[in-house]
Amino acid sequence: MGTLLSFFASLGLLSLLPIHPNWAAADIGIGGGGEITIGIGGGGGSGSPPASPSPCDCHPSPPLPLVFESKRLEIVYPVIQRFKSRIKYDPLGITKTWVGSDICNKYKGFNCDLTPNQNATALAGVDFNGFLFGGPELVLTGFLDQLPDIAIFHANSNNFTGAIPQGINRLQYLYELDLSNNKYSGEFPTQVIGKGLTFLDLRFNSFSGTVPPQIFAPGQLDVIFINNNGFHAQSLPESIGLTEARYLTFANNMFTGPIPRSIGLASETLREVLFLNNYLSGCLPAEIGLLGRATVFDAGQNQLTGPIPHSFGCLEKMQVLNLAENQLYGTVPEEVCSLPNLMNLSLSWNYFTQVGSIQCAISSVGTPILIFLYSQHLIHRSRKWVSHHRNNLPALRKNSILIQRSNCWFSLLLPPHAL
């Protein structure tokens, strides 16, 4: 040992050796190749020092397994999470609530109920109305068609696009579908015509082409809202009369041709029908008078011609009748003003020459009627009458005059020069 220390001292290496309280436990040697090895053991051995523990020798606990209220909810959980990953624009922070297994109580936009035949809690309703979801190619394929127990799906005012899922007609419980005010286009999605669907709302999209006649088949839809699209047809399907729908809205499209005479066949069910702002032509079919339960009939802003059929006097439940901005002419039947529930009759911008017996009292009715008559022919004939009675007539608006005949009220909408 002394010889080795003397050797290190002669080399000037002694100051580099660690100071150890027990040099007897130090094992210093020189290898055959001149290497110097130093080992310090607890009892003079030559073992290596024990390894120091890792600075972080712990791992995070695994997440607790998700516990679902039912197997039906467990099935739709991954479907919702995949759909969530597609949504890149969520201004209301809706998807922040789509975390965990409590879909029924924590997830905004989702509603649960018991399944009819399995008595298990399931995802029964989706209400995304007004959520403004967006994202590149935000489609419903792989989401809506993968919700086996869905009954109501409302998603108006979002940015959904692409094709409506083909498998939608296999959803056995679905009866309400609202995809209005989105970014859909193309032909009418015939896949929505399912055996159980009763409510269809496709308003405010960019659909085009024709409307399939089968949507009017008996046993199909109760409510059909397809207004504000680009639908067109040389004529509306004659099958429209077979519909059992209560509400039909064709407004603000590009439909042409006449109103089908078969519409009278829907007299038992039809309550409201809107043909407003299309390119419909021809005469008003007398069969419209068969719609004895209808409360709203709006065919304004078209190219309809001819007189108003006297059969319109049979529309006993009618409250709002709009025939404005067409090419109608002749005498407006006095029976129309006598309708017992009529509250608003719009006849402006036509070529009518007379409204019933305007010079005599009209039959008394229970509710005052507001009748809009903006017609150059009527303006010319009634200007003298209006001038004579001006001081006794309350003004409705800048270019209108309210005229009372018994319990009927006429509002003659006149241009400024006529006043």
C-alpha positions as CSV (number, residue, x, y, z in Angstrom):
1,M,0.0,0.0,0.0
2,G,2.8,2.4,0.9
3,T,4.6,1.6,-2.3
4,L,1.4,2.5,-4.3
5,L,1.0,5.7,-2.5
6,S,4.6,6.6,-3.1
7,F,4.1,5.8,-6.7
8,F,1.0,8.1,-7.0
9,A,2.8,10.8,-5.2
10,S,5.7,10.6,-7.6
11,L,3.1,11.0,-10.5
12,G,1.4,14.0,-8.8
13,L,-1.9,12.0,-8.7
14,L,-2.3,11.7,-5.0
15,S,-4.3,15.0,-4.8
16,L,-6.9,13.5,-7.3
17,L,-7.7,10.5,-5.1
18,P,-10.8,10.7,-2.9
19,I,-10.2,11.0,0.8
20,H,-11.7,8.0,2.5
21,P,-11.8,7.4,6.2
22,N,-10.7,3.8,5.9
23,W,-7.9,3.4,3.4
24,A,-7.7,-0.1,4.5
25,A,-11.0,-0.7,2.7
26,A,-9.6,0.9,-0.5
27,D,-8.5,-1.5,-3.3
28,I,-6.1,0.2,-5.7
29,G,-4.6,-1.7,-8.5
30,I,-2.9,-1.2,-11.8
31,G,-4.1,-3.3,-14.7
32,G,-2.0,-5.1,-17.1
33,G,-2.3,-2.3,-19.6
34,G,-1.4,0.4,-17.2
35,E,-5.0,1.2,-16.2
36,I,-5.5,2.3,-12.6
37,T,-8.6,1.1,-10.8
38,I,-9.7,2.2,-7.4
39,G,-12.5,0.5,-5.5
40,I,-13.8,1.3,-2.0
41,G,-15.9,-1.3,-0.3
42,G,-17.5,-1.6,3.1
43,G,-15.0,-4.2,4.2
44,G,-12.2,-3.9,1.7
45,G,-14.1,-5.6,-1.1
46,S,-14.0,-4.5,-4.7
47,G,-17.8,-4.2,-5.4
48,S,-19.3,-1.3,-7.3
49,P,-21.3,1.4,-5.4
50,P,-25.1,0.9,-5.2
51,A,-27.1,2.5,-7.9
52,S,-28.8,5.7,-6.9
53,P,-32.6,5.7,-7.2
54,S,-34.2,7.4,-10.2
55,P,-35.3,11.0,-9.6
56,C,-38.9,10.1,-10.6
57,D,-39.5,6.4,-10.1
58,C,-43.4,6.8,-10.1
59,H,-46.1,6.5,-12.8
60,P,-49.5,8.2,-13.0
61,S,-52.4,6.1,-11.9
62,P,-54.4,4.6,-14.8
63,P,-57.7,6.4,-15.5
64,L,-60.7,4.8,-13.8
65,P,-62.8,2.8,-16.2
66,L,-65.9,4.6,-17.6
67,V,-69.1,3.3,-16.0
68,F,-72.2,3.8,-18.2
69,E,-75.8,3.7,-17.1
70,S,-76.5,1.2,-19.8
71,K,-75.0,-0.8,-22.6
72,R,-76.9,1.4,-25.1
73,L,-75.0,4.4,-23.9
74,E,-71.7,2.6,-23.9
75,I,-72.3,1.9,-27.6
76,V,-72.8,5.5,-28.6
77,Y,-69.9,6.9,-26.5
78,P,-67.2,6.3,-29.0
79,V,-69.5,7.6,-31.8
80,I,-69.9,10.9,-30.0
81,Q,-66.2,11.2,-29.3
82,R,-65.3,10.6,-33.0
83,F,-67.8,13.2,-34.0
84,K,-66.4,15.6,-31.4
85,S,-63.0,15.4,-33.0
86,R,-64.4,16.6,-36.3
87,I,-65.9,19.8,-34.9
88,K,-63.2,22.6,-35.2
89,Y,-65.5,25.5,-34.6
90,D,-67.5,25.6,-31.4
91,P,-68.2,29.2,-30.4
92,L,-70.5,28.3,-27.6
93,G,-68.1,25.7,-26.0
94,I,-70.7,22.9,-26.3
95,T,-68.2,20.1,-26.8
96,K,-66.4,20.9,-23.6
97,T,-69.2,19.2,-21.8
98,W,-68.8,16.0,-23.8
99,V,-66.5,14.4,-21.3
100,G,-66.9,11.3,-19.2
101,S,-69.6,8.7,-19.2
102,D,-72.6,10.7,-17.9
103,I,-74.0,11.4,-21.4
104,C,-77.6,11.9,-20.2
105,N,-76.9,14.6,-17.6
106,K,-73.6,16.3,-18.6
107,Y,-73.5,16.3,-22.4
108,K,-75.2,19.5,-23.8
109,G,-77.3,18.7,-26.8
110,F,-78.1,15.1,-25.9
111,N,-81.3,13.7,-24.3
112,C,-82.0,10.2,-23.0
113,D,-85.0,8.1,-22.6
114,L,-86.0,4.5,-22.1
115,T,-86.1,2.3,-25.3
116,P,-89.5,1.1,-26.1
117,N,-88.7,-2.6,-26.2
118,Q,-85.6,-3.1,-24.0
119,N,-86.5,-0.9,-21.1
120,A,-82.9,0.5,-21.0
121,T,-81.7,4.1,-20.9
122,A,-80.6,5.2,-24.4
123,L,-79.7,8.3,-26.3
124,A,-83.1,9.3,-27.8
125,G,-82.7,12.9,-28.8
126,V,-80.1,15.3,-30.2
127,D,-80.8,19.0,-30.2
128,F,-77.9,21.0,-31.8
129,N,-80.2,23.9,-32.8
130,G,-78.2,27.1,-33.0
131,F,-74.9,25.6,-31.9
132,L,-73.1,27.0,-35.0
133,F,-70.8,23.9,-35.2
134,G,-68.3,24.1,-38.0
135,G,-65.3,22.4,-39.5
136,P,-63.8,21.3,-42.8
137,E,-66.3,18.9,-44.4
138,L,-68.4,18.6,-41.3
139,V,-70.7,15.7,-42.2
140,L,-73.2,13.6,-40.3
141,T,-72.2,10.3,-41.9
142,G,-70.7,8.1,-39.2
143,F,-72.6,10.0,-36.5
144,L,-76.3,10.2,-37.1
145,D,-76.5,6.8,-38.8
146,Q,-74.6,5.3,-35.8
147,L,-77.1,6.3,-33.2
148,P,-79.4,3.2,-33.1
149,D,-82.0,4.6,-30.6
150,I,-82.3,8.1,-31.9
151,A,-85.9,9.4,-32.2
152,I,-85.5,13.2,-32.6
153,F,-82.6,14.9,-34.4
154,H,-82.6,18.7,-34.6
155,A,-79.6,20.5,-36.0
156,N,-80.7,23.7,-37.5
157,S,-78.4,26.7,-37.8
158,N,-75.0,24.9,-38.1
159,N,-72.6,24.3,-40.9
160,F,-73.2,20.6,-41.8
161,T,-72.5,19.7,-45.4
162,G,-71.9,16.7,-47.6
163,A,-74.5,13.9,-48.0
164,I,-77.2,13.0,-45.6
165,P,-76.3,9.5,-44.3
166,Q,-77.6,6.7,-46.5
167,G,-78.3,4.6,-43.5
168,I,-80.7,7.0,-42.0
169,N,-83.8,5.1,-43.1
170,R,-82.6,2.1,-41.0
171,L,-83.0,4.1,-37.7
172,Q,-86.2,2.4,-36.5
173,Y,-87.2,5.1,-33.9
174,L,-86.4,8.3,-35.9
175,Y,-89.5,10.4,-36.5
176,E,-88.3,14.0,-36.5
177,L,-85.4,15.3,-38.6
178,D,-84.5,19.0,-38.8
179,L,-81.5,19.9,-40.9
180,S,-82.7,23.4,-41.8
181,N,-80.3,26.4,-42.2
182,N,-77.2,24.4,-43.0
183,K,-75.0,24.0,-46.1
184,Y,-76.6,21.0,-47.8
185,S,-76.9,20.9,-51.6
186,G,-77.6,18.5,-54.4
187,E,-80.8,16.5,-55.2
188,F,-83.6,15.9,-52.7
189,P,-82.2,13.3,-50.2
190,T,-84.6,10.4,-50.8
191,Q,-82.9,8.4,-48.0
192,V,-84.9,10.5,-45.5
193,I,-88.1,8.9,-46.7
194,G,-88.3,6.3,-44.0
195,K,-91.1,4.1,-42.6
196,G,-91.4,6.1,-39.4
197,L,-90.4,9.7,-40.3
198,T,-93.2,12.2,-39.7
199,F,-91.4,15.6,-39.5
200,L,-89.0,16.7,-42.2
201,D,-87.4,20.2,-42.2
202,L,-84.9,21.0,-44.9
203,R,-85.5,24.7,-45.1
204,F,-82.8,27.2,-45.9
205,N,-80.3,25.0,-47.7
206,S,-79.3,24.8,-51.3
207,F,-81.1,21.6,-52.5
208,S,-82.1,21.6,-56.1
209,G,-83.8,19.4,-58.7
210,T,-87.3,17.9,-58.4
211,V,-89.2,16.8,-55.4
212,P,-89.9,13.0,-55.4
213,P,-93.6,12.2,-55.4
214,Q,-93.2,9.5,-52.8
215,I,-92.9,12.0,-50.0
216,F,-96.6,12.7,-50.5
217,A,-97.6,9.0,-50.2
218,P,-100.1,8.1,-47.5
219,G,-98.6,7.1,-44.2
220,Q,-95.5,9.3,-44.8
221,L,-94.8,12.7,-43.5
222,D,-97.1,14.9,-41.3
223,V,-94.9,18.0,-41.7
224,I,-92.9,18.9,-44.9
225,F,-90.8,22.1,-44.8
226,I,-88.7,22.5,-47.9
227,N,-89.0,26.2,-48.4
228,N,-86.0,28.4,-49.2
229,N,-84.1,26.0,-51.4
230,G,-83.6,25.7,-55.2
231,F,-86.2,23.0,-56.0
232,H,-87.8,23.2,-59.4
233,A,-90.2,21.2,-61.4
234,Q,-92.3,21.6,-64.6
235,S,-95.2,20.9,-62.3
236,L,-95.7,19.8,-58.8
237,P,-96.5,16.1,-58.4
238,E,-100.1,15.1,-58.7
239,S,-99.5,12.9,-55.7
240,I,-99.6,16.0,-53.5
241,G,-103.3,15.3,-53.0
242,L,-102.5,11.9,-51.4
243,T,-100.5,13.5,-48.6
244,E,-101.6,13.2,-45.0
245,A,-99.4,16.1,-44.1
246,R,-100.9,18.9,-42.0
247,Y,-98.3,21.5,-43.0
248,L,-96.7,21.9,-46.5
249,T,-94.3,24.7,-47.3
250,F,-93.0,25.0,-50.8
251,A,-92.2,28.8,-50.5
252,N,-89.2,30.5,-52.0
253,N,-88.2,27.9,-54.5
254,M,-88.5,27.7,-58.3
255,F,-91.5,25.5,-58.9
256,T,-93.4,26.1,-62.1
257,G,-96.6,24.9,-63.6
258,P,-100.1,24.8,-62.0
259,I,-101.2,24.0,-58.5
260,P,-102.3,20.3,-58.8
261,R,-106.1,19.9,-58.7
262,S,-105.5,16.8,-56.6
263,I,-104.8,19.1,-53.6
264,G,-108.5,18.9,-52.8
265,L,-108.0,15.3,-51.8
266,A,-106.0,16.4,-48.7
267,S,-109.1,18.1,-47.2
268,E,-109.2,15.9,-44.1
269,T,-105.7,16.7,-42.9
270,L,-104.2,19.8,-44.6
271,R,-104.0,22.8,-42.3
272,E,-101.5,25.1,-43.8
273,V,-99.9,25.2,-47.3
274,L,-97.4,27.8,-48.6
275,F,-96.7,28.2,-52.3
276,L,-95.3,31.7,-51.8
277,N,-92.7,33.1,-54.2
278,N,-92.4,30.5,-56.9
279,Y,-93.2,30.6,-60.6
280,L,-96.5,28.8,-60.5
281,S,-98.9,29.6,-63.3
282,G,-102.4,28.7,-64.5
283,C,-105.6,29.2,-62.7
284,L,-106.4,28.6,-59.1
285,P,-108.1,25.2,-59.0
286,A,-111.6,25.1,-57.7
287,E,-110.6,22.1,-55.6
288,I,-108.8,24.4,-53.2
289,G,-112.3,25.1,-51.8
290,L,-112.5,21.6,-50.5
291,L,-109.8,22.4,-47.9
292,G,-112.4,23.0,-45.3
293,R,-110.0,22.5,-42.4
294,A,-107.1,24.7,-43.7
295,T,-106.3,27.9,-41.8
296,V,-103.5,29.3,-44.0
297,F,-103.3,29.3,-47.8
298,D,-100.5,31.4,-49.3
299,A,-100.0,31.5,-53.1
300,G,-98.6,35.0,-53.3
301,Q,-95.8,36.1,-55.6
302,N,-96.4,33.7,-58.4
303,Q,-97.8,34.0,-62.0
304,L,-101.3,32.7,-61.3
305,T,-104.1,34.0,-63.5
306,G,-107.9,33.9,-63.8
307,P,-110.5,34.7,-61.2
308,I,-110.8,33.5,-57.7
309,P,-113.1,30.5,-57.7
310,H,-116.4,30.9,-55.8
311,S,-115.6,27.6,-54.1
312,F,-113.2,29.6,-51.9
313,G,-116.3,30.6,-50.0
314,C,-116.2,27.1,-48.5
315,L,-113.0,27.7,-46.7
316,E,-114.7,27.9,-43.4
317,K,-111.6,27.6,-41.2
318,M,-109.4,30.0,-43.3
319,Q,-107.7,32.7,-41.3
320,V,-105.0,33.9,-43.7
321,L,-105.5,33.9,-47.4
322,N,-102.7,35.5,-49.5
323,L,-103.1,35.8,-53.3
324,A,-101.0,39.0,-53.7
325,E,-98.6,39.7,-56.6
326,N,-100.1,37.4,-59.2
327,Q,-102.1,38.1,-62.4
328,L,-105.5,37.4,-61.1
329,Y,-108.5,39.4,-62.3
330,G,-112.2,39.8,-62.2
331,T,-114.5,40.2,-59.2
332,V,-113.4,38.9,-55.8
333,P,-116.3,36.8,-54.7
334,E,-118.2,38.3,-51.8
335,E,-118.3,34.9,-50.2
336,V,-114.6,35.2,-49.5
337,C,-115.1,38.3,-47.3
338,S,-117.9,36.5,-45.5
339,L,-115.7,33.6,-44.3
340,P,-116.3,33.3,-40.6
341,N,-112.7,33.0,-39.4
342,L,-110.9,35.1,-42.0
343,M,-108.5,37.6,-40.5
344,N,-106.2,38.6,-43.3
345,L,-106.9,38.6,-47.0
346,S,-104.1,39.9,-49.3
347,L,-105.1,40.6,-52.9
348,S,-102.6,43.4,-53.7
349,W,-100.8,43.7,-57.1
350,N,-103.4,41.9,-59.2
351,Y,-106.0,43.0,-61.7
352,F,-109.2,42.8,-59.8
353,T,-112.0,45.1,-60.8
354,Q,-114.2,44.7,-57.8
355,V,-114.3,43.2,-54.3
356,G,-117.7,41.8,-53.7
357,S,-120.3,44.6,-53.5
358,I,-118.0,47.3,-52.4
359,Q,-120.8,49.9,-52.7
360,C,-123.0,48.1,-50.2
361,A,-122.6,46.6,-46.8
362,I,-120.9,43.3,-46.6
363,S,-122.4,40.5,-44.6
364,S,-121.6,40.8,-40.9
365,V,-118.9,38.5,-39.6
366,G,-117.6,37.8,-36.1
367,T,-114.0,39.0,-36.6
368,P,-112.8,42.1,-38.5
369,I,-111.0,41.2,-41.7
370,L,-107.9,43.1,-43.0
371,I,-107.9,43.0,-46.7
372,F,-105.0,44.4,-48.8
373,L,-106.0,45.7,-52.2
374,Y,-103.1,47.2,-54.1
375,S,-104.6,47.1,-57.6
376,Q,-104.3,49.7,-60.2
377,H,-107.9,49.0,-61.4
378,L,-109.3,49.3,-57.9
379,I,-107.2,52.3,-57.1
380,H,-108.7,54.2,-60.1
381,R,-112.3,53.2,-59.2
382,S,-112.0,54.0,-55.5
383,R,-109.9,57.1,-55.5
384,K,-112.9,59.4,-55.6
385,W,-114.6,57.3,-52.7
386,V,-111.4,57.5,-50.7
387,S,-111.0,61.3,-51.2
388,H,-114.6,61.8,-50.0
389,H,-114.2,59.8,-46.8
390,R,-110.6,60.5,-46.1
391,N,-111.2,62.4,-42.8
392,N,-113.3,59.6,-41.4
393,L,-110.7,56.8,-42.0
394,P,-107.9,55.9,-39.6
395,A,-104.6,55.5,-41.4
396,L,-102.8,52.1,-41.1
397,R,-99.6,53.1,-42.7
398,K,-98.2,55.7,-45.0
399,N,-99.7,54.2,-48.1
400,S,-102.8,52.6,-46.8
401,I,-106.3,53.4,-45.8
402,L,-108.6,51.4,-43.6
403,I,-112.1,51.0,-44.8
404,Q,-114.9,49.5,-42.7
405,R,-117.9,47.8,-44.2
406,S,-120.0,46.3,-41.4
407,N,-117.4,44.0,-39.6
408,C,-115.2,43.7,-42.7
409,W,-112.1,46.0,-42.8
410,F,-110.5,46.8,-46.1
411,S,-107.0,48.2,-46.2
412,L,-106.5,49.8,-49.6
413,L,-102.7,50.0,-50.1
414,L,-102.3,53.1,-52.3
415,P,-99.3,54.6,-53.9
416,P,-98.4,58.1,-52.5
417,H,-99.8,59.9,-55.5
418,A,-103.2,58.4,-54.8
419,L,-103.3,59.8,-51.3
